[in-house]
Amino acid sequence: MDLYKSMLIGDTPSVKEGITLTWIGTAGVLISDGQTGILIDPYVSRVSMARIAFRMPLVPRQDLVRSWVDKLGKNNIQAVIVSHSHFDHSMDAPYFAREAGVQMIGTESTLNIGRGAGLREDGLKLAKPGQPIRIGRFTVQFFESDHGLVFGRIPDLGFIEKPLVPPAYARDYKLGGVFGILISHPAGTILHHGSAGFIPGMYDTIRADLVILGIAARGDTAEYVKEVPLRVKANTVIPVHFDNFFKSLDKNLSILPVSVNFKEFCDTAGRYSESFTLRTLPIGKPVRVLPVNK
């Protein structure tokens, strides 16, 4: 954890100007320009490894969702977006959307998670590649991607074809397709690439100032870095989804065992220090990241 701490983005002159990021663990982040906030992949229930290992049903912690909505500010969230439908990206999302009174946006599988949680149809929006969505001063675009491999395979492939009513098992949260999410704003452009797979060349025509990069279950790190942050010519790379999401956010942050080698990622990505700066975010604290030279 010393390496993670040494890379933390420090205090900034003002969180009221430009774009801020607030990390809430895993791939969850609130992107805000002070007027509009977009919450991506929020997951705070942090179910234990034992529940997964012993194939016990998962129960969304709505009390924790309410607590985090209060911390983030209900009025600071104008949309909830889900990159794919595995439980650690999607399970809590409908409850964040309901608490904030906003739409949840994602694949048809993600929308079926929302339906199972009781969201109305007007609270759901289907994300489609090639169809930008305007949210405040942000423009959001979706790019088809792939999931990283866990023990040589992609877990829980398939689609959620009917409303998924919790409690449900981890295996019920089918992948449902994967998106890379490009968030453009007059202050700069952010790419949220929350799952460590990719389709070669998927970002050939895309440019981004900053990449939020999921690093759990990645394959070859050098290839991954070349296909995502180097491909989009990012100035800053912020790794996420390396924390142990089976432990409560109230505990000290620790690295996810087995599927994350944080030091290897930093060593390999660090070879490209002339192209981008590698930084990390604190949990639950808004940090201004764009524009870079404000």
N, C-alpha and C positions, 0 to 999 in steps of 0.2 A: 504493500500500500504506500510505501514511501515514494515509489516512482509515480503513482497516481497523484499524490499530493504535490510532488515537485512540479507537476505540469498544470496545476490549477490556474485558471484565469483569475487574476487578482481583481481587487475592487476597481470600479470604473468611475469616471467623473460624475456621471448621472445615469440613472436607469430610466429617466423620463424622455431621453432623446434617442433617436435611432431605434434599432431592433435589439430586443433582449431575448435571451434564452433562459428558461428555467427547467432544469433537469429533475425528473421525479423518479429516476431509476429505470432500468431496462432501456427500452427505446423511447420512453415517454418524455416528451418535451413540450413546453408551452413557448410558442414563438409570438412575440408581441411587439407592436410599434407604439404602445402607449394608449392607443385608441381601440385597436382590434387585436384579439388574441386567438391563435389557432393551436389547439391542443391535439397532439399526435400520439397515438399508442399509449394512452395512460393506463398504467397497471400498478395498483398499490395494495391489492389484497395479499400478494406474496404468500401463496399457499405453501405449506411445508413440503419438502421432498418426500416425506413419509406418505402423504396423501397421494402423491403421484406413484410412488413405488408400490404401494399396496392397493392401487386402483380404487381409491375412494373418491366419491363425488366432490367436486369443487364448489364452494359457496362464495359468491362475491361478497366482499366486506363493504356493505353500503355505508356503514359508519365511518370507515376509513375514507371512502370516496367523499362523503360530506365534509370530513375534516380537511381533506386536501383541496376541495373546492373553496372552502373558507380561506385556506392559506393562500391559494392562487388568486382568489377574488372572483366571485361569481360573475361580476360585470366585466372581468378581464377575459372571459372565454366567449367567443362568438361562433365557434364551430369545433367539433370533435372529429378527427380523421383517423382511420385505422388502415394501416399498411397491409395487413393480412390477418387471418382469423384464428391463429393459434391463441391459446388462452392468455399467454403473457403479453399479448398485444391488444386483445379484443374483449376479454371477459368483463372488465370494469367500464369499458367505454360507454355502453348505454346509460349507465348510472351517472357518469360524469355529464353526459348530454342532458339527461333529465334534470339533474340538480341545477345545471346552468341554464336550462330552458332553451337549448340550441339543437341544431340538427347534428346527427351522426352521419358521417360520409364514409363509404367504403364499398367493397364488393357485395354481390348478392348474398354471399355467405355471411358477411359481416352484418348486413341488414337483417338476416334471419336471427342473428344473435340479438339485435335490437328488438325485433318483434317478440322474441321469447322473453325479453325483459319487460315487455309491456309498452314499448314506444309506439306511438301512432305513426301512420304512414307519412303524415306531413312532417314528422320529425326524422325522417330517413331520406338520404339522397344517395343515388347510385353514382359511384365514381367510374369514369370511362376514360381510357387513354385517348388523347386527341380532342377532348372536350374540357377546356380550361374552366375553372370555377372562380368567380370573383368574390372575395370576402374582404370587405373594407378596401384598403389600398393594396391588399395582397392579391396576386393571381396564382392559383394552385393548378399544377398540371401533374398528370399521373403517367408513369412509364412502367410497362410490364417488366417484371424482373423474375428472379428465381430465389429460392430459399437455400441457405447453407445446408451442408450435410452433417447429420448427427450420427456418429458410429456408422458412417458410410452410406446413409440413406437420408432422404427427406422425411421427417416425421409427419404422421397424420395427414397424408395426402388426401385429396378429394374435396368435396364441396358439402356445405351445410344446406340441405335442400328443403328444410322446413323450419319453422321457428324453434329455436333451441332454448328450452325453459330450464333455468338452473333450479337446484343443483344438477350439474352435468359432469361427466367424466372428461379428463384432459383429452382423451382420444376423440371425443365428440366435437372438439373445436378444430375442425378440419381446416386445412390451409386456405382453400378458397381463392387461390391466386395471390400474387405478391406485387406490390407497387413500390417503385421509387417515387418520391414525391418532391417536386420542384416548387419552391415557394418564392415568387418574385415580388419585389417591392422597390419603390424609388430609391430606398437606402441601400439596396443590395439584394443578392439572390442566395438562397439557402437550398441545398439538396439534402433531404432526409432519406438516407438509404439504410433502413433499419434492420434488414436481414442480409446476412453476409454472403448470399449468392448473387449472381448477376448473369445477364445475357451478354456475351461478348459484343461490343460495339453499341450497346443500348444508349450510350450517352455521346455518341459521335458528334452530334450537332448541338450539344448542350454545354453551357458554361454556367459556373456557379462560383460565388466568392467563398462560400463556406460549405463544408460537407459534414453532416452529422452521420457518422459511420458506425453501424452495428458490426461488432467484431466477434460475437459468439458463433461457434460452429463454422468458422471460415475455413477455406481450403488453403491454397498457397497464398501467403500474405503478399508477396511481391506482385503476383498477377492481379490480386484483388485491388491493391493500391493503384496499379497501372490502369485498370479498367474503370475505376470510379474516381477518386480524387485527382489523379493525374490527367485522366481523360477530360474532366470538366475544367481543368486548369484552376483548381481551388487554391486560395491563398491560406486558408486555415482548415484543418481537419480536427474534428472533435470526436473521439471514439466514445461509443455508448454500448449498452447491452453487453457489458463485461462484468457487471456486478452480480453477486449471488442473489438472484431474485426469489430464492426459497427462504430468505431471511427477511424479517421485518425491516422496514425503513427506519424504525426507531433504534435499531441496532447499528453498531459501527459498520460502515460499508466494507464489504470484502469481495474478493474476486471470485467469480463463478468457477467452481472446480471442473476439471476434465476438459470442457469445451472451449476454454479461454486460456491462452498463454499470453498474458498481458505484456510481459517483458519482451517476448519474441516479436509481438506486434510493434511495440515501440522501437525496438532495435531495427527492424526491417523498414518501417515507415520513416524512421529517422535518417535513413540513407538519402532521403529526398528533401532534406532540410532546405536546400536551395530553391525548391519549388513551393513548399508550403510549411507552415508552422503547425506543430502538433500540440494541442492543448486539451485539458480536461475541465469539466464543470463540477462545481459543488452541487450537493443535493439540496433542492428546494430554495435556491437563492437566485434571483434574476441577475443576469450579467449582460451588460451591453456588448454586442459583438460586431454590429454594423451600424453606420459605415466604419471602416477600419481606421481611417485617419480623422475622425471627428474631433 
